Amino acid sequence: MARTGREVMVAWLREEMRMATVADLQRAAAFLEFARLTRQGCAHKRGGARKQQSSAWRRHIDTDVRW
């Protein structure tokens, strides 16, 4: 049975972890955490941009006058 790309990468990571020093593991964990936080920030910005674009038409129309 063929392995998925994720399974191949996890196996590669496990092999390297066996031969890594503690400092290597610490740097790798810090990098992975940074990458995850960066992705979360990008998704948050994209969501905000979508919301802003969907309501952009409101800036270009006159609001109703109510007496």
C-alpha positions in Angstrom: 0.0 0.0 0.0 1.4 3.4 -1.0 2.1 5.9 1.8 0.8 9.4 1.7 3.2 12.4 1.5 2.5 13.1 5.2 3.4 9.6 6.2 6.7 9.8 4.3 7.6 13.1 5.9 6.8 11.9 9.4 8.9 8.8 8.9 11.8 11.0 7.6 11.3 13.3 10.7 11.4 10.3 13.1 14.7 9.0 11.5 16.3 12.4 11.9 15.0 12.8 15.4 16.9 9.6 16.4 20.2 11.1 15.3 19.5 14.7 16.4 20.9 16.5 19.5 18.7 18.3 22.0 19.7 21.6 20.5 18.7 20.4 17.0 15.3 19.3 18.4 14.8 22.6 20.2 15.5 24.6 17.0 13.2 22.4 15.0 10.4 22.8 17.5 10.8 26.6 17.6 10.7 26.7 13.8 7.6 24.5 13.6 5.9 26.7 16.2 6.8 29.9 14.3 5.5 28.4 11.0 2.2 27.4 12.7 1.7 30.9 14.1 2.6 32.5 10.8 0.0 30.4 9.0 -2.6 31.3 11.7 -1.8 35.0 11.2 -2.1 34.7 7.4 -5.5 32.9 7.7 -6.7 35.7 10.1 -5.6 38.4 7.7 -7.2 36.7 4.7 -10.5 36.4 6.7 -10.4 40.0 7.6 -9.6 41.0 4.0 -12.6 38.9 2.7 -14.9 40.5 5.2 -13.7 44.0 4.3 -14.1 43.3 0.6 -17.6 41.9 1.0 -18.7 45.1 2.7 -16.7 47.6 0.6 -19.7 48.5 -1.5 -21.1 50.2 1.6 -18.4 52.9 1.5 -19.4 54.1 -1.9 -23.2 54.6 -1.4 -25.1 57.3 0.4 -26.6 56.2 3.6 -30.4 56.5 3.9 -31.7 59.7 5.4 -34.1 59.1 8.2 -36.1 61.8 9.9 
